[in-house]
Amino acid sequence: MSQTTPTARVCRDCDGFATATITTGLRTIDGARDTIRVNCPNCQGLGRTAPATLVRAGK
């Protein structure tokens, strides 16, 4: 029987895509698009969450 590899829990809010880059519609001095990075508020940009037992224990 093969062994299974434990996987990290994927954030349910962002589904693992924790950071998005959004254009503001403006351009910088050199002509490139001005962008901002936005992180998922639930996982703070990690893409995964801690197991519930660790969250309850405060670890």
ChimeraX commands (.cxc) that place a marker at each C-alpha (Angstrom):
marker #1 position 0.00,0.00,0.00 radius 0.5
marker #1 position 1.35,3.40,-0.92 radius 0.5
marker #1 position 1.73,6.16,1.62 radius 0.5
marker #1 position -0.07,9.43,1.17 radius 0.5
marker #1 position 1.72,12.72,1.49 radius 0.5
marker #1 position 0.03,15.22,3.81 radius 0.5
marker #1 position -0.90,18.35,1.92 radius 0.5
marker #1 position -1.23,21.88,3.23 radius 0.5
marker #1 position -4.78,23.07,3.75 radius 0.5
marker #1 position -5.78,25.42,0.96 radius 0.5
marker #1 position -7.47,28.64,2.04 radius 0.5
marker #1 position -11.20,28.36,1.38 radius 0.5
marker #1 position -11.58,32.07,0.67 radius 0.5
marker #1 position -8.95,32.45,-2.05 radius 0.5
marker #1 position -8.64,28.77,-3.11 radius 0.5
marker #1 position -4.83,29.01,-2.94 radius 0.5
marker #1 position -4.51,32.14,-5.08 radius 0.5
marker #1 position -3.62,34.38,-2.16 radius 0.5
marker #1 position -2.25,37.48,-3.88 radius 0.5
marker #1 position -3.74,39.41,-6.77 radius 0.5
marker #1 position -2.10,42.22,-8.74 radius 0.5
marker #1 position -4.51,44.92,-9.81 radius 0.5
marker #1 position -3.82,47.77,-12.22 radius 0.5
marker #1 position -4.88,51.22,-11.08 radius 0.5
marker #1 position -5.40,52.57,-14.58 radius 0.5
marker #1 position -2.50,54.97,-14.22 radius 0.5
marker #1 position 1.01,54.82,-15.62 radius 0.5
marker #1 position 4.35,55.38,-13.94 radius 0.5
marker #1 position 6.89,57.96,-15.14 radius 0.5
marker #1 position 8.63,55.38,-17.36 radius 0.5
marker #1 position 5.33,54.30,-18.98 radius 0.5
marker #1 position 4.72,51.03,-17.13 radius 0.5
marker #1 position 1.32,50.32,-15.65 radius 0.5
marker #1 position 0.90,51.24,-11.99 radius 0.5
marker #1 position -0.16,48.16,-10.01 radius 0.5
marker #1 position -0.99,47.27,-6.43 radius 0.5
marker #1 position -0.81,43.88,-4.71 radius 0.5
marker #1 position -3.78,42.71,-2.65 radius 0.5
marker #1 position -3.54,39.80,-0.21 radius 0.5
marker #1 position -6.34,37.52,0.92 radius 0.5
marker #1 position -7.60,38.83,4.28 radius 0.5
marker #1 position -8.15,35.32,5.66 radius 0.5
marker #1 position -4.71,33.77,5.06 radius 0.5
marker #1 position -2.70,37.05,4.78 radius 0.5
marker #1 position -1.28,36.06,1.39 radius 0.5
marker #1 position -0.07,32.55,2.28 radius 0.5
marker #1 position -2.64,30.56,0.30 radius 0.5
marker #1 position -3.12,28.06,3.10 radius 0.5
marker #1 position -4.71,28.02,6.51 radius 0.5
marker #1 position -3.74,26.44,9.81 radius 0.5
marker #1 position -5.68,23.37,10.99 radius 0.5
marker #1 position -8.55,24.25,13.30 radius 0.5
marker #1 position -6.90,22.50,16.25 radius 0.5
marker #1 position -3.92,24.87,16.07 radius 0.5
marker #1 position -6.16,27.92,15.77 radius 0.5
marker #1 position -8.15,26.94,18.86 radius 0.5
marker #1 position -5.00,26.19,20.84 radius 0.5
marker #1 position -3.57,29.60,19.94 radius 0.5
marker #1 position -0.34,28.19,18.43 radius 0.5
marker link #1:1,2 radius 0.2
marker link #1:2,3 radius 0.2
marker link #1:3,4 radius 0.2
marker link #1:4,5 radius 0.2
marker link #1:5,6 radius 0.2
marker link #1:6,7 radius 0.2
marker link #1:7,8 radius 0.2
marker link #1:8,9 radius 0.2
marker link #1:9,10 radius 0.2
marker link #1:10,11 radius 0.2
marker link #1:11,12 radius 0.2
marker link #1:12,13 radius 0.2
marker link #1:13,14 radius 0.2
marker link #1:14,15 radius 0.2
marker link #1:15,16 radius 0.2
marker link #1:16,17 radius 0.2
marker link #1:17,18 radius 0.2
marker link #1:18,19 radius 0.2
marker link #1:19,20 radius 0.2
marker link #1:20,21 radius 0.2
marker link #1:21,22 radius 0.2
marker link #1:22,23 radius 0.2
marker link #1:23,24 radius 0.2
marker link #1:24,25 radius 0.2
marker link #1:25,26 radius 0.2
marker link #1:26,27 radius 0.2
marker link #1:27,28 radius 0.2
marker link #1:28,29 radius 0.2
marker link #1:29,30 radius 0.2
marker link #1:30,31 radius 0.2
marker link #1:31,32 radius 0.2
marker link #1:32,33 radius 0.2
marker link #1:33,34 radius 0.2
marker link #1:34,35 radius 0.2
marker link #1:35,36 radius 0.2
marker link #1:36,37 radius 0.2
marker link #1:37,38 radius 0.2
marker link #1:38,39 radius 0.2
marker link #1:39,40 radius 0.2
marker link #1:40,41 radius 0.2
marker link #1:41,42 radius 0.2
marker link #1:42,43 radius 0.2
marker link #1:43,44 radius 0.2
marker link #1:44,45 radius 0.2
marker link #1:45,46 radius 0.2
marker link #1:46,47 radius 0.2
marker link #1:47,48 radius 0.2
marker link #1:48,49 radius 0.2
marker link #1:49,50 radius 0.2
marker link #1:50,51 radius 0.2
marker link #1:51,52 radius 0.2
marker link #1:52,53 radius 0.2
marker link #1:53,54 radius 0.2
marker link #1:54,55 radius 0.2
marker link #1:55,56 radius 0.2
marker link #1:56,57 radius 0.2
marker link #1:57,58 radius 0.2
marker link #1:58,59 radius 0.2
view
